[in-house]
Amino acid sequence: MKRPHVLGVDDAPFDKKQARAVPVIGVLMEGNDLVEGVAIGAFPVDGENATEYLAEWIAGLRWRSAIQAVVLGGITLAGLGLIDLHALARPLGIPVLAVTRREPGRSRIGEALAAAGLAHRQPIASGSPPAVRVTPGLYVAVAGAAPAAALTLVRATLRKSRMPEPLRIAHLIASALERGQSRGRV
């Protein structure tokens, strides 16, 4: 796929104690330079069933049939809402990738889940596919495709930064939505 249609999904910055749901932004891009669509959803802080939420939200997008892959910024949504990559890829029928800047083996998600009283979610984190290094400072875990295909997808969406462009733009929009302007490392 030279110019894949990839949906980048990111949550907005939030206060861990806020009562209102966290905005979730989806940006569909063709390749690394053409934005085709933007969607906004919401998910509660540390909410249950993040996988099911994303599966339904993505399936309901009017341009769902054009999406060839989904890229997430890790396996969490709105704090400690855990996403089961395999359980998301199955109903969508497309690859689901989780990208991070740090090697996932160094993750402290288990400690965070225990401290928040959410240890029952640990099997989701433990069942996440192993991540492979794409470039220095970029790792990807994939469900619904072979690791080599995931690397090709990610490389086809890189442009300005280490992050895939659909995810980078979703992050910028999410940040601007909450703070009035984009901010932070992208």
VOGU-3710 file (C-alpha; in Angstrom, 3 decimals, decimal comma):
1> mkrphvlgvd> 0,000/0,000/0,000  1,700/3,116/-1,188  -0,954/5,564/0,087  -3,041/3,687/2,656  -6,153/5,203/4,206  -5,289/5,168/7,904  -7,405/6,393/10,810  -5,354/7,933/13,619  -7,118/8,032/16,997  -6,023/10,061/20,020
11> dapfdkkqar> -7,644/11,337/23,191  -7,487/14,935/24,377  -5,553/16,072/27,446  -7,623/15,684/30,622  -7,620/15,972/34,392  -7,695/12,525/36,010  -10,436/13,676/38,393  -12,701/15,310/35,807  -16,273/14,088/35,635  -16,886/14,829/31,972
21> avpvigvlme> -15,845/12,442/29,224  -12,575/12,980/27,379  -12,813/13,997/23,708  -11,553/11,344/21,297  -10,409/12,500/17,865  -10,144/10,417/14,710  -8,304/11,656/11,623  -8,517/9,692/8,384  -5,634/10,321/5,999  -4,593/8,994/2,639
31> gndlvegvai> -0,846/8,481/2,868  1,013/11,050/4,910  -0,292/14,283/3,427  -4,017/14,221/2,653  -6,631/14,563/5,390  -9,853/12,893/4,268  -11,994/13,148/7,402  -12,131/14,149/11,059  -14,424/12,707/13,744  -14,993/13,545/17,403
41> gafpvdgena> -16,232/11,181/20,085  -15,903/11,009/23,871  -14,918/8,397/26,449  -14,996/8,568/30,267  -11,766/8,915/32,250  -10,489/5,409/33,093  -13,700/4,037/31,573  -14,609/0,394/31,055  -14,944/-1,237/27,634  -12,635/1,036/25,628
51> teylaewiag> -12,272/-1,669/22,973  -16,020/-1,988/22,459  -16,418/1,787/22,408  -13,801/2,198/19,669  -15,175/-0,720/17,626  -18,667/0,798/17,595  -17,441/4,370/17,075  -15,186/3,451/14,148  -17,817/1,149/12,590  -20,278/4,048/12,678
61> lrwrsaiqav> -18,072/6,534/10,831  -19,562/7,454/7,462  -16,239/6,783/5,747  -15,658/3,468/7,530  -15,407/1,529/4,255  -12,361/3,584/3,207  -10,360/2,842/6,378  -7,573/0,316/5,725  -5,938/0,469/9,173  -6,276/2,151/12,566
71> vlggitlagl> -3,321/3,596/14,441  -3,529/4,367/18,157  -1,068/6,093/20,461  -0,644/3,046/22,704  -3,223/0,712/24,230  -4,920/3,175/26,577  -7,762/5,614/26,044  -8,691/8,454/28,421  -6,316/7,292/31,128  -6,631/3,625/31,929
81> glidlhalar> -9,307/2,593/29,472  -7,469/-0,397/27,983  -7,762/-1,384/24,338  -7,467/-5,028/23,314  -5,874/-4,719/19,872  -6,953/-8,199/18,762  -10,553/-7,659/19,914  -10,650/-4,349/18,026  -9,088/-5,665/14,802  -11,479/-8,660/14,563
91> plgipvlavt> -14,822/-6,846/14,185  -13,295/-4,087/12,054  -11,551/-6,594/9,773  -8,524/-4,333/9,384  -5,127/-4,015/11,081  -4,990/-2,105/14,352  -1,633/-0,668/15,372  -0,508/0,815/18,670  2,539/3,039/18,374  4,673/4,400/21,188
101> rrepgrsrig> 7,864/6,376/21,528  9,215/4,099/24,249  9,783/0,393/24,201  6,567/-1,120/25,628  8,569/-3,617/27,708  9,378/-0,684/29,984  5,721/0,185/30,505  4,463/0,644/34,042  0,849/0,095/33,104  0,492/-2,853/35,478
111> ealaaaglah> 1,531/-0,660/38,403  -0,879/2,088/37,314  -3,764/-0,384/37,024  -3,051/-1,801/40,476  -2,784/1,659/42,050  -6,115/2,693/40,481  -7,885/-0,469/41,654  -8,190/-1,701/38,071  -5,972/-4,785/38,251  -8,762/-6,806/36,589
121> rqpiasgspp> -7,715/-5,087/33,325  -4,167/-6,439/33,484  -4,940/-9,418/31,183  -5,729/-6,949/28,382  -2,335/-5,285/28,799  -0,562/-8,639/29,113  -2,284/-9,959/25,983  -1,152/-7,066/23,826  0,942/-8,163/20,831  4,693/-7,682/21,192
131> avrvtpglyv> 5,974/-4,417/19,773  8,710/-4,124/17,172  10,972/-1,161/16,581  10,207/0,830/13,436  12,879/3,480/13,901  14,777/4,735/16,942  12,072/6,120/19,222  9,119/4,476/17,469  7,662/1,073/18,329  4,557/-0,614/16,935
141> avagaapaaa> 2,386/-3,485/18,120  -0,102/-4,858/15,594  -3,181/-7,049/15,507  -4,851/-8,134/12,306  -1,709/-8,083/10,151  1,819/-9,420/10,080  4,494/-7,232/11,709  6,110/-6,614/8,298  2,811/-5,241/6,947  2,492/-3,006/10,019
151> ltlvratlrk> 5,963/-1,600/9,444  5,059/-0,832/5,824  1,837/0,897/6,926  3,613/3,002/9,531  6,405/4,007/7,164  3,820/5,052/4,542  2,280/7,473/7,059  5,458/9,081/8,413  6,266/12,618/7,344  7,157/15,413/9,763
161> srmpeplria> 7,819/13,494/12,948  8,445/10,000/14,266  4,701/9,523/14,739  2,375/8,475/11,914  0,771/11,610/10,466  -2,882/10,581/11,135  -2,044/10,128/14,814  0,032/13,316/14,973  -2,789/15,392/13,495  -5,389/13,748/15,768
171> hliasalerg> -3,148/14,702/18,697  -2,895/18,327/17,508  -6,670/18,623/17,099  -7,354/16,970/20,460  -4,936/19,307/22,216  -6,426/22,394/20,543  -9,947/21,269/21,401  -9,120/21,159/25,110  -6,540/23,930/25,451  -7,534/26,340/22,708
181> qsrgrv> -4,378/25,623/20,748  -2,158/22,651/20,077  0,762/22,129/22,357  3,294/19,497/23,275  5,561/17,077/21,564  4,121/15,665/18,384
//
